[in-house]
Amino acid sequence: MASGASRVFVSHLAGVPVFDPNGDQVGRVRDLVAMLRVGGRPPRVLGMVVEVLSRRRIFLPMTRITGVASGQVITTGVVNVRRFEQRPTERLVLGELLDRRVELVESGERVTVLDVAVQQLPARREWEIAKVFVRRGKSGALRRRGETLTLDWSAVTGFTLEEDSQGAENLVATFERLRPADLANVLHHLSPKRRAEVAAALDDDRLADVLEELPEDDQVEILGKLKDDRAADVLEAMDPDDAADLLSELPEEDKERLLALMRPGDAADVRRLLSYEERTAGGLMTTEPIVLRPDATVADALARVRRQTLSPALAAQVYVCRAPDETPTGKYLGTVHFQRLLRDPPFTLVGSIVESDLPPLSPDTPLPEVTGYLAAYNMVAAPVVDESGSLLGAVTVDDVLDHLLPDDWRETGFNGAEEAASGH
């Protein structure tokens, strides 16, 4: 292996940046591709799955890799940007080998694979899986001293067998620092079986964030494999507009069953969103903007804006309304933008600095008009108000983009980024 490193565990390669010889980043490592061999011979590592800047996944042969060291991979600079497609004889090392239950050759004891190490053969450009890091005991058991072993590949067996209930704890741990959109891209490229196993291993909030970034087919598939109670919990953890979009893809019977299992307040928000046409302000909006009464102070507003769970678009402004301050609110008075909050003293009442000159959107405003409104007034979010003047929610620019882009935008790359990755 280049740079003096004789061996590296694949969990340390997950997410590592890939650079060309000029120091320009090509993408990030998402997995390794290996081919199992007969007779106990270590699998040959064929290459890496690299996610380029356009989020397209490409195959980078190991023969094009000149160095792996200090948290980076260096390539020859020649990159084929054709989308990676796994062949029947190939195995994804992170996606398929980690968390497998295999047997020790000597004793027949069942162990769980936590990691594997790859190395470059001396004086050759060929790579192989050299070591397997395993844990004794049942999958998911608490780790204790003496339970883990690092073994030669030939010391374990069972990688070629189909496993019905493979865990996913170590795979999830490997990608725990990924943004939801990036983890969603990882799930999208796993087999349906592994996708369901990883979804089962994620906590509700993390799974909710990831579901919001997946294509609709994947969302429906994953939700359908969850038990109803857990599916309802995950839907509650999703933004109401995303939960409504997902439920709208289900058969009426399934939709009603899950809504009945959700908390009444959450279900009411989702039902309200489902009552609007999809490509209208009402169908696009979220029911959870920041709402304050006019006697709240700038300090109160900034405290609400600081909430970590808020998206940047929702945190960009607060909406001032008379009581009640849960949507649908009392009379909508106007908006205060984040920049204005930074300019005024903390004790200033938001009612005294509210901007009311821009007309709000009605819930039946069609998507093209919503887009024009945001563009014309340089807004990242806009209030949606009903005929009585009550605030119903807010439309954010990210939700508008979701509906303007092609249905498969998460799976297709952008030509400019792909050309940059290929060096053209």
N, C-alpha and C positions, 0 to 999 in steps of 0.2 A: 504494500500500500504506500502511496506517496506520502511525503512529509514525515517519514520515519515512524508512522503509526502502523503497528502490525495487525491490529484488530480493533473493530468498533462495533458496539451494540447498536442495533437498528433503532431503538427508542431514542438514541441520541441524534439520529439523523432526521427524525420527523420534524418538518417545518424549517429545516436548515436552508439558508439561501444558497442559490446556485449562481455562480459568476462565470462570465467568459474571460478570456485571457486579458482583456483590457480593463477588467474590474467592473464592468456593467452587469447589473443583476438580470439574470434570465428568468428566474422564478424561484420556487421553493420545493423541496423534496416532500412528497406526500406518501410515497410507499416505495418498496423495492419489489422487483419481479424476479422470481426464482423458478427453476425447473427441477422437480424431484427426479432422483436417479435410483436405479435398482442396486441391490447388493449392499445396502448400507452406506453407499458413497454419499458424501455431503452434496446437497443440492448446488447446482451452479447458479450464480446470481447473474441474470441476463442484463439488468439495467435498473434504472430508477424511473418512477412515475413523477414527473415534475409538473407542477401547476404554474404556468406562465402568467404574465401580468394580466392577461385577458381572462384568467380563470379557466382557460382550456387546459386539459391534462394531456401531456405529450410523453412519449417514451424516449428516454436518454440512455443509450447503450453504455455499458460499463467501459467499453473500448474508447468512448469519447470523454471519459473522466480522467483527468490528470492529477487530481489531488483531493484528499479528504482530510481536513485538519482545521483546528481552531474554529469549529462551528460553521464551516463553509465547505462547499463543493466547487471545484474548479473544472471547467470543461474545455474542450479544444476550441470552442466557439462556433462549431458547426452544429446547428440544432434543426431537426425536422419538426415542424409545428403541426404535422398531421395528428389528429386526435388519437390518443391511446385506446386500443381495444384489446382486452385480455383474450388470449388464446386458450383453448381447452386444456392444454398441457402445462399452462403456467399457473403459478400460485403467487398471490400478493402476500408478502411477508408480514406486514403489519395487519392487514385486513383479515387474513385467513389463518396464519400460524399462531399468533399470540392468543393466549387464553385457551388453547386446545388442551384436552386431556389426553396424555400419551402414557406409555408404559416404559419403565426401566427394563432394559434387555435382561440384565442379570437376575432381578428379583420378580419381575412382573408387576411391581408396585405402580399404581396410577399416580401421576404427577401432573401439575398444571404448568404450561409454558408461560413464563413471564417475559422473556426476551430471547433474542438470538443474536449472535455476533457474526459478522462477515469479515473476511480477510482476503487480501490479494495473494495469489500464489507466487512464490519466489520466481524471479526472472521471467514472469509471464504477465499478460494483461487480463488473465482470467481470474474471476472472483468466485468464492464459494462461501456457504454457511459453515462456519467452523465450530461454533459452540452453541449450546442450548442452556439457558438459565431457567431452572424449574423450581417449583415449590411443592413440597410434600403436603399431603392432607387434601381435604375436599376443596373444591373450587369455592372461593369466597371466604374461606376460613381465615381467622386472624393470623398474621405472620408472627412467628416466634423465632428466637435465635436457633440456628441449627436446622431450620426447615428448608432453606434454599440451597441449591446445588448448581454448579456450573459444570456441564458435561460435554464430552465430545458428541457430535451428531450421531455417531454409530452406537452410542450408549442408550439411545431411546428409540422407540418404535411406535407406529400408529399414526403418522402424519398423513398417510394416504387414505385412511379410513374416513367415511362420512360420519360426522358427529351431529346428533340431533339437537342437543342443547348446549352449544358452546357458549361459554361466558364471554364477557366483553369488558371486564373491569380494567384490565391492563391496556387494552386498546383505547378506552376512554381516557385513562390517565395519561397516555402518550400524547393525546390531542387536547388536554384540558385547557391549555392556554390559547387555543384557537378562538378567533371571533366566531359568533354564531353562523355568519354567512360562510366562513371557511369550513367549519365543521359540517355544515349542511352539504357542502360540496363533497366532502369526504363520504358522507352517508349516501349521497346520490350515486356514487361510483362503486359502492359495495353491492354484493348480491342481496336479494330480498331477505334471505335467511339471516345474513350478518347485519343487515340494516335493522331488522326487528330485534336482534340480540343487543345491538348497541343502544337502540331506543329504550329497551327495557332497563339498561344499566344507567341511563342518565336520570338525574333528578327532575322533578316536574318543571321547575323554572327553566332549567337548561334545555330540556326537550322542547318546551314551549317556544323559547327563543329560536331554536334550530328549525322547528316546524315552520315558523313564519318566513324562513328563508328558502324553503324547499319548493320545488315545482308541485303543482296541485296533485298530480298522480302519486307522487311520493308521500305527500301529506295524508291522502286518503288511505293509502296502503298501510302506513305506520299506525294511524289512528285505528284502523280496522283490526289490527293485531293486538291492541291493548285491551285489557279488561274494561268493561264499561265504567266502573267507578274511577279507574285511573284516567281513562280518556276524558271524563268530565273534569277531573282535577287539572289536567293539562290544558283543556279548553279555558278553564277559569284563569289559568296563569298567562294565557295569551292575551295580546291586546284585543279588545272587543271586536274591532273591525276585521282583524285577521281571523279570529274565531268564527265570525259570521261568514267570511269568505269560504272557510273550510267547511262549515256545516252546510252551506248552500250547495256543495258538491255531493252531499250524501243523499241517499233515498229518504223520502219524507218520514218513514217509520223510524229509521236510525236517528235522524235529526231530532225528532221529538223525544225519543228515548233519552238521548244524551242531554238535551235541554232540561228535561225533568230531573236529571240527576245533579245538575249544576245548582250552585247557591242561587236563591231567588233573585237577588240583586244583579248578579252577573248574567243570569239567564234573561232578565228583563232588558238589559242593555243590548244583548245579542239579538233578541227578538225584535227590538225596535230597529236595529240596523237591517235585519232581514226583511223588514217591511218596505224598504226603499229599493228602487231599481239599482242594479249594480253600478252602472256607469253614470251615477249622479252624485252630487255633493253628499246627500244623505247616505248613499251606499258606500262612499269612500271614507267618510269621516270616522274619527275615533270619538268615543263618548267620554274620554278621560283627559281633557285639557286641564290646564291650571286655571281654576276659577277662584276669584277673590271678591269679597264684598267691598264697597267703596270706602269703608272705614278701616280697611287693612292698611298697613304701612309698607313702605318700600322694603324695610327689613323683613317683614312677613313674606313679601313677594320673592325676595332673593333667597330666603330659606327654602321656599317651595321649588324654585328654579334649580337649586343645588342638588336635588334628589338624583341619585346616581341612576335610578331606573328610567329616568326620562330620556327620550330621544332628543338629539340636538334641535330638531324642528319644533317639538313641543315646548322645549325649554327656552325658545327664542322670544316668547311673549306670554303675558298673562291676560286673562279675560275678566273684565270687571262686570259683575252682575249683582242685582238685588237678590235677597234671600228668596228661595233656597239656593245654595251654591253647589248643588249636585245636579248634573244634567238630567232632564231638562230644567234649567234654572228659572229664577225670576227674571225680571226685565234685563235684557242685555244693554249695558251702558257704553261699552267700548273696549279698546285694547291698550295695553301698555307694553312697549317693546323692551327687551332686555337692556339695550343701550341706554334708554331713558332711565331705567332703574339704577344704572351705574352713575348717572349724572346727578341724581337728586339725593338729598340727605336721607338717612335711614328712617327718620321719624315722619317723612312726608306721607300723606294719605294718597293711596293710588287713585282715589276718586277725584283728586285735584289735578292729576296729570294724565288722565285718560284721553285717548285719541278716539274721537267718535265721527270723524269726517268721512271715513271709508264705509260704504254700505256693506253689510254682511251678505253672505250667500244664503239663498233659500235651499232647502233640502232637495228640491227637484231640479236644481241647476245642472245641466248636462256637462259631461266631462270636458268637452272643448271649451266651454265658457269658464269652467273652473281653472283650466290651464291658462287661458288668456288673462284671467283675473290675477293669478299668482305672478305671471310674467309682467303684466302691465304695472303692477304696484310693487314689484321686487320683493314679494313675500315668500316666506318658507312655510307659512301656515295661514289659514283663513277661517274666521268664525262661520258657523252655520246656524241660522236663526229661523224659527218658525213664524207663522203669521201673527201670533200673539206677542212676538218680541222676545221669546225665551231662547236662550242659547241651548242648542241641541248637541253641539260638539264642534270639532275643528277638522278641517281637511289639511293634511300635511303634504309637502312636495314629494316625499318618498313614496307615499301611497299613490299619488297621481302618476309618478314615473312607472310604478309597477303596472299600471293599466295602460300606459302609452307604449311601453316596450313590447316587442313580440312575446308571445306566450312562452317561447323557449329561450328567452334571453339569458337565463341562468346557465344554460347549457352551451350557448354559442359564444364564441369570442369576437373581439373587435379587431378588424383587419390591421389597424395601426399598431396595436400592441403586439399582434402576432408577427408583423414584419420586423418590429424592433427586436423581438425575441430571436428571430432567425438571422438577424444581422443584415437584412436587406434594406 
